[in-house]
Amino acid sequence: PSQCCQISRTMIFGKLFNARWSIERTRRDHGLRVDSEKLVSVSKQIYSLLSQVKEVTALEELRGLEGVGASAYFSAFDEMILGDKETFSFQGRSRRPPLDAVNAMLSFAYSLLAHDCASALESVGLDSYVGFLHRDRPGRTSLALDLMEELRPCMADRFVLTLINNRQVKAADFQYMESGAVLLTDSGRKTFLKHWQEKKKETLTHPYLGEKLPWGMIPYIQALLLARYLRGDLDAYPPFLWK
C-alpha cells in the first residue's frame, strides 16, 4: 500500500499541477475575457493542495485531496469556455450519461485517452488492468486510468476547450436524447477524431527528457518511465508536468 501511494501521489501531483497550469494559461492568454479573480482563487486553492499531496501516505487521503482539487478545477471550467455559452455551458461534471455538450466531449476524450494509455502500457510490458490508485475491477484498465490522470487536463480537457473556443464544433454536432443524455452525432465524432489525430501530431518539449516529441507519444513515454521505475532503473516515477 505504501508503494502504491507513493506512485499514485506522483500521478495526482501531476494532475493538479497541470490543471492549475491550464487555468493560469487561460488567465494569461484571455485575461480581459474571463473572471480573473475567480481563476486566481481556484488556482491558489489547487496550489495549496500540491504540498499536501506530496506528504500524503494513505490512498484514501490521497483520493480525498484529488477529489477536492477536481471539484475546484471544474468549478472554474465554465470560465475557460469563451464562446457560444448557449450550447457549451458547463455546470459540473456529469457521466453515464453526460448531460450537456461539454461533458459529452470530455467523456469521449477520456475514453480515447484511456485507450491510448492502455496501449502504451501493454507496449512496454505492463498489465494495464492492475492499478495503483484505481482499484482492480473485472474489465477495467485500472493502470491506464492511473496513468491518464496527469494527462487529463493537458491532453483531454485542453483539447475540448480548444475545439469549443476555436469554433471547430457546433450545436448540430450533438444529439439531445429524451432521457436528458447528450451525445456526439456521427459527424460530430468524425470532426472530433479528425482534430484529435491532428493534435497528436503537434510537437512539444518533454519536461523530463528535454526532447521534442509529438503529443501522441506522451502516453507511451510516461508508460516507459513508469516501467523503468518499477524495474529499478529510476529512483522515482517522473510525472508529466506540462509547461
N, C-alpha and C positions, 0 to 999 in steps of 0.2 A: 504493500500500500504506500509506503513512503517514497519508493522509487516511482510509482505511478503518479503520485502527487508532484514529484519533482519535475517530471516530463510535462505533465498537464499544466502546471502553473506557468511554465515557459511558454506554452502554446497560448494560454489565456492572456499572459502578459502581452504577447504579440498581437492578439486580437484587440485588446483595449488600446494598445499603442496605436495601431492602425486606424481604429475607429476615431480616436482623438485627432489623428493627423488628417483624416478625411474632413472632419469638422473644421479644423484650422485651415485647411486648403480652401474650403468654400468661403470661409471668412476673409481669407487673404484675397481671393480672386473676385469675390462678389460682395464685398463689404457694404456697398451702398444699396444693395438689393435685398439684403437679409436683415433679420433681427440680430445684430451683432451681440447685443447684451445677452440674449438667450444662449447663443452659441458659445460665448465666453464662459457662461455659468456652467453649461454642460461639460465643456472642455476641462474646466477646473475640477469638476466632480470626478470625471474619468481619470484625470491625472492623479488625484488623491488616492485612487484605488490601486494604482500601479505599485506603489511601495508596499501596500498590504498584500497584494498578490505575491510579491517576491518572498514574503515572510511566511506565507501560509503553509501548514504542514498536514492538513486533513482535506481530503477530496470534497467532503460535504461543505466545508467552509469555503473552499475554492469555488464550488458551484454557486454558492450564495453570492460571492463577490462578482462572479461573472454575470449572474442574473441582475444585480444592481447596476453594473456597467452597461449591460444590454438595454435595460429599461431607460437609463439616462440617454443613451445614444439614440434610441428610436424615438424618444420624446422630442429630439431635435431634427429628426429625419425630414419631416414635412418642410422645415425651414430651408433645407438644401434643395428642394424642388422649386425650380424657378419659373416654370411655365405651365399653362393650361391646368390650373388648380381644380377646375371643374371636373376634369377627367382623372387627374393624378393627385388627388388629395390623399394624405396618409394620416390616419388617426391612431395607428398602432399595428403591431404585427398580428396577422391572422393566418392560420394554416388549416389545411384539411377541413374545409376548403378555404382558399383565400377569398376575402370578401370585398376586395377592391382591385383596381388595375395594378397598383404598385405592388401589392402583396402577390398578385398573380405572377408578376415578373421576378420578384425576389425568390419565390418558391421555385420557379423554373431555373433561374440562375444557380440556386443552391443545388438543385438536382444535377445540373451539368457539372458543377464544380466537384461535387461528391464523386461523380463517376470518374472524372479526371484524376482525383486524388486516389481512388481505389486502384485505378490502372497503374498509376505511378508507384504505389506501394507494392503491388504484385510484381512490377517490373524490376524492383530492387530486392525481391525475395522476402518481403514481409507479408504477413497474413492480414489482409485489410479487415477481417472480421473480428480481430482481437484488439479491443481498445484499452486505453489507459484512463481516460476521463469518461467516455461514454461506455456504459455497461454493455456486456455482450448479450445480444438477443438474436434468436434464430433469424437468419436472412438479412441482418443489418450489418453494414460495413462500418463497424464502430471506430476502427482506427482511421478510416477515411474521414469520418465525421470529426475526429480529434484533429487530424492534420489540416482540415479545411477551416478550422476555427479562426486561425490567424489570417487566413486568406479571404474570409467573407467580406470584410469592409473594403479591401482594396481591389479584389478581383470580381466580386459579385455585386455588392451594394453600389460601388462607384460606377460600375458598368451600367446598372439600371438607371442611376441618376443621369449619366451621360446620354443614354437613349432618350430620356424624357426631355432634358434641358436642350438637347440639340434637335428636338422635334423629329426624331427618327421613328417614333411610334405615335399612333394616334388612336382616338376613341374607337374607330372602326376595327382596330386590331384585337378587340376584346369581345367576348361573348358573355352576356349577363343572364344567368340562369334564374329560374323561378325560385329555387332554393336559397338564393342570395349569393351563391358562388359566382366568382368572376374568373374566366379562363381566357387564355390566348386563343384566337382563332387559328386555323391552319396557316393562313397568310401571315398572321401575327408571329407565329412560331418561326416561319421561314425568315421573316425580317430579323427576328431576334437572333436566330442561329447564324445568319449571314454576318451580322455585326460582331457576334461572339467570336467567330472564326477570325475575323479581321483584327479584333482586339488581341487575340492570342499571338498574332504575328508582330505586333508592336514590340519594340525593344526597351529595356531599362537596364540599369546597372544593378546587379545583385548586391545588396548591402553587406553581405558577409564575404562572398567570394570576390567582389570587386570586378566582376566580369560582365560584359554586355550580353544580355540574353533576351530572347522573346518571352513575353508574358506566359505563353503556353508551356514553357519549360519550368516555370516556378514550382508547380506541384511535384514534378519529378526531382528537381534539385532538393526540395525540402525533404522528400521521402528518402533520397540518397543520404542527406545529412543525418536524418534520424537513424537510418540503418547503420551508418558509420559510428554513431554514438552507441547504439545498442550492442555493436560488435566490439566496442572498446577502442575504436580508432580516434574518437574525440572525447574530450573531458566532459562536454555538455552539449545538449542539442541547441543549436543557434536558431531561434525563430526568425521568420521573415519580417523585418521591421521596415515598412515602406517609407521611402523618402522621396 
